[in-house]
């Protein structure tokens, strides 16, 4: 089956998909499945990658968990869990996707056929959908090889992963006060695509520290780090 769909840069999807095959070293038997994995719901609300992404997320988790157990057979479960979370989150999926320029192959709604910026979440989701599509088309061994290859630099970094500031502050608070830190959103400003969160944190009887970030989670980490820098 030959399918030609034009991207904003004027290239056919068929040509781009052939190039993508070279980048990930996977030759799809079912080209329709690959196209579906690259199709966002804004482009086609019935034929899109949502369910394949759901599968890909689980396949990615299984492969990464298996790999971590191989690398760290004697590590504690809590440390493995932190390494796992850092390797399968949307931020890492986005990084992996951008390493292969995956955004060039994603189909999103674009009525005027212009060059548009695709949201980071869409790119990260598409990365998981691609994993799901490879699993469905080629099986577990092929998708395991793909993930280990695309995630290899991030897996190497996991060797030096440290406990994050929020976790450190929680451990400190529980040890000293037997209570969890209290976080509170102070404000959420800026445009929807680029918000700025301000979050406060305090411990029992402590001064309030306020952190900023592009998400609630980042702002909480910032606030926790600020607290630790001033109190520990």
N, C-alpha and C positions, 0 to 999 in steps of 0.2 A: 504494500500500500504506500502510495506517495502522497504526502500532505504538504501543501504549501500555505503557510500563513505568514504574513509580513509583520515584522517588528518595526519599531519606530526608526531604526537605523537603516531600514530598507532591505535588510537581508532576509532570505526565506528561512522559516523555522527548520526546514529540512537540512539546509546547510549548517545552521547553528547546532542542530542536534548531532550531526555527523562530527562536528568539531568537539562537542561536549563528550562524545564517546571516546575520542582520543585523550581528552584530559583525565577522565576517570577510568580509562582502560576497561570499559564494559561494553560489550556488543549486545544490544538488546535483541531478543527474538521478536518481542511484541513492541513495535514502535508506538502503537497507540497507548500502551501503558506508560511509556516514557513521556509522551506528550501530555497525558493526563496528570502525571506527577508535576509537570511544569505549569499547569493551568490553575490560576487563582479563581476563586468563586466570583470575583467581580467581572471576569471575562466570560464565564459560563456557570450559571448557578446550579446546573444539573450535572455537568461533566467537568468536575474539578478535583483537586488533590486533597480535599479535607480528610477523607477516610484513609487514603494512602499515608497521609501525614500521621494520623492516629496510629497506624501500624508501624510506620518508620520510627516513631518515638519509642515504642516498646522494643523493637529490634535493636535500635541503638543502645538502649539501656542494657539489654541482655549481653550484647557483645562487649560493651565497656566493663560491665560487672565481671564478666568472665576473664577479661584481660587483666583487670586489677587484681583478681585472685591469683592469677599466674605470676604477676610481678611481685606482689606483696603477700605471700602465703602466710606470713607470721604477724601481719599487721592487725591492730584492733579494729573491730567493726565500725566504731565511731569515726576513726580516721579514714577508713575506706569509704564510708558514706560521704564524707566531706570531699574527698577526691572525686568520687563518682558524680556528685552534684555539680562540681565545677566543670566536668567534662561533658555533661549532657544538657546543660542549661542553654537557653536561647542565645546568650551572648557568645558561647563557644560555637554553637551551630552557625551563627552569623559569621563568625571569623572564618570557619571552615568554608562556608559558602563563598565568601568573598575571595578566598585564596584561589578558587577555581572560576571566579567571575560568574557565578551562577545567576546573578541578577540579569545578565544579558539574555538569558534563555527563558525567563518567566513571562507568561502571558497574563497581563492584567488589562482591565478595561481602559481603552485608549481610543476614543472615537475619532480624534483628529490625527491619529497616527504620528504623534509627536514624541520626542525623546522626553521621558518622564522619570522622576526619581521614585523608585519603589521603596516602600517602608521596610525598615529593618526586620520587623516581625514577619512580614510576608516572605522575605528572603530566608530567614531562619526556618520558618515552617516548610518552605520548599525544599530545603536541605534535608529535613526529616522525611518529606514525601519521596525524595529521590532515593533515600535509603530503603524506604518501603517498597518502591518500585523494583529496585535491584533484587530485593529478597523474593518478591513475587515472581520475577522473571528468571532469575538465575539460581536461587536457593541460598541456604545459609552460608556455605563456605565462601561463595562469591561476595556476599554482602559483608561477611566478616573481614575478608581481605581488603575490601573497599574502605571500610571504616578504620581499620588499623592503619592503612596507608594515609588516609585524609586526616586522621586525628593524631598521627605519630608525634608531631611537635608538641601538641597539647598534652599528650600522655607523658612525654619526657618532662614537661614542666611540672607535672603532678608530683614528681619526686621531691620537689622543694616546696610543695604547698604548705602554707602555714595557717594556723587557726586565725580566722578573721576577727576584727576588732569587736564586733557585736558579741561573738561567742566568748571572747576573753572577758568582756565587761560583765556578761551574764555569770560567768564562773566566779569572778571577783565578788559580785553582789551577793550571790548565793552563799559564798564562803564567809563573808563578813557580816551580812545582814539577814541571811536566810530568806531573802526576798528577790524577786526579779526586778531588773531595771524598768522604769516606766517611760514609754515613748509616747509622744503626742504630736500629731500633725499641726504645725503652726499656720502654714499657708501653702497653697498650691496655685502658683501664678504662671504666666507665660502662655503661649499658644498651645493648642492641644497636641501638636506634633513635637513640641519642644518644651515640655513643662519644667518648672523649677519648684521642687518641694523643699520646705523648711520644716525640720522635725526636731523636737526637743527631747532630751533624755535627762533623767535624774534618778538618783538612788535615795535611799532613806535619809532624809535630812540634808541632802547634798545641794550644792548649787546646780542650777539648770544650765545645760550646754546645748547649743543649737547647731545642727549641721545642715548643709544644703546638698542637693543632688538632683539628677534628672529623673529619679524615681523615688518612691517612698523608701524602698530598700536601700538605695544608695545614700539617701539622706540620713537614714538610721545608722548606717555604717560610719558616715562622716561624723555624726554626733557622738557615737561611741568612741571613735578614735580621738576626738577632741577631749572627751572626758578622760580617757586613759593617758593622753599626753600631759594633762594637767594634774592628775591625781596619783599616777603610779610612777 
